[in-house]
Amino acid sequence: MNELNGLRKQIEREYQEKLKLEDEIMEKIRNQLTMDKAAQYTKKLTNKMRDLTKNLVSSSAWHLDF
C-alpha cells in the first residue's frame, strides 16, 4: 500500500511538471507570435514610408522639370 501511494505521488509530481512545461511552451509560442506580428507590422510601415518617400521624390523631380 505504501509503495502504491509513493507511485501515485510520483505520478502526480510528474503530471504537474508536464503541465508546467506545457505552460512554458505555450508562453514561448505566444511571445514568438507577438514578436513575429510586430516584425510584420514594422516591415509594413517601413515599406509604406519608403513608398511615400519615393512618391514625394518623384513628385518633386517632376515639378522641377517644369
C-alpha angles and dihedrals in degrees: 000000000000090000090052092052090049091053091048091052091048091050090049092050092049091047091052090049090050091052091048092051092047090052091050091049092050091049091052091048091050091049092049091049090051091050091047091051091048091050091050091050092048091050090049092051092046092052091047092051092047090051092049091048091048090050092049092050091047091047092049092048091049091052091050091055091060 
